[in-house]
Amino acid sequence: MDKAFASQADLEEKRITFAELGGGAYAYTAEGDPNTGVVVGDDSVMVLDTQATPIMARDVIERSRGVTQQPIRYVVLTHYHAVRVLGASAYGAPNIVASQDTRDLIAERGQQDYSSEVERFPRLFRAVESIPGLTWPNITFRGEMRIWLGRTEVQLLQLGRGHTKGDTVAWLPESQVLFSGDLVEFGATPYTGDAYLEEWPATLERLAALKPRALVPGRGDAVVGRDRCLLAIEQTREFVSELLASVRSGRTVGRDLKEIYRETCERLRPKFGSFAIFDHCMPFDVSRAYDEAGGIRDPRIWTAERDKEMWQALES
Ligand SMILES: [Zn+2]
């Protein structure tokens, strides 16, 4: 292979920031690595996405303990990806909450995703042996759920499909803070290997309609200010739309996947090439866009083997 597989060559540790956003909301971010959200209420704490391993999650717990001694009662999974959910056991939370669609995806493909993600991005799975197994939500919902941390209301909303079938955002109506999961990235490349690209922009419009004052994206720095939140949402929409349009136009003129991959990278690189994990994401992103443009409605399951075969085919 000409290029190291996925992010196997990405070994440099990132600087972690734990930023207060108001209304009890905090963003645990790390220069484009997967983010975790924390909401501190009067009587309990909620964690949104866990980090990839229990050992990595300990750092989230330590930083939270710097601002509250309330118990962590809720862990919310914005979607099923291993890098976001497999640290859950560290929090000892009695309630692990996700959409029913996310739980279904864990049952259907959680194990394959676990094996595949560990090999794609070993740095993000520090102390991988501390993972006790898949994370199973014990509370699920469809559409909408409200959780009260004392007087702090958290709305868990499924506003449509995009990054995955089960995407959930968390919205704090009083402080107007939005935790978007990987539906929105900021300065990081959206991963679309398990996405519904055609539906994603409409979902983003519903996020934008909330008019967030602050936004914690799936990757990238926390965003503060209405205009900047809309900019983050818009940048994500542009990436998703331009990716799908490029792949569709290649298919229309009869190009094969590898040609379409090369063309699409060339088209998107000037605008998005500086975003984190661009080179990691593009092979997966174009592969899924190619499938979707060809009428494959649900994303095919990635396995460690399929990952390598695809990479070899596109990057050799
Ligand atoms: Zn994800």
Boltz pocket constraint, residues with backbone or C-beta under 6 A from the ligand:
constraints:
  - pocket:
      binder: B
      contacts: [[A, 79], [A, 81], [A, 163], [A, 182], [A, 191]]
      max_distance: 6.0
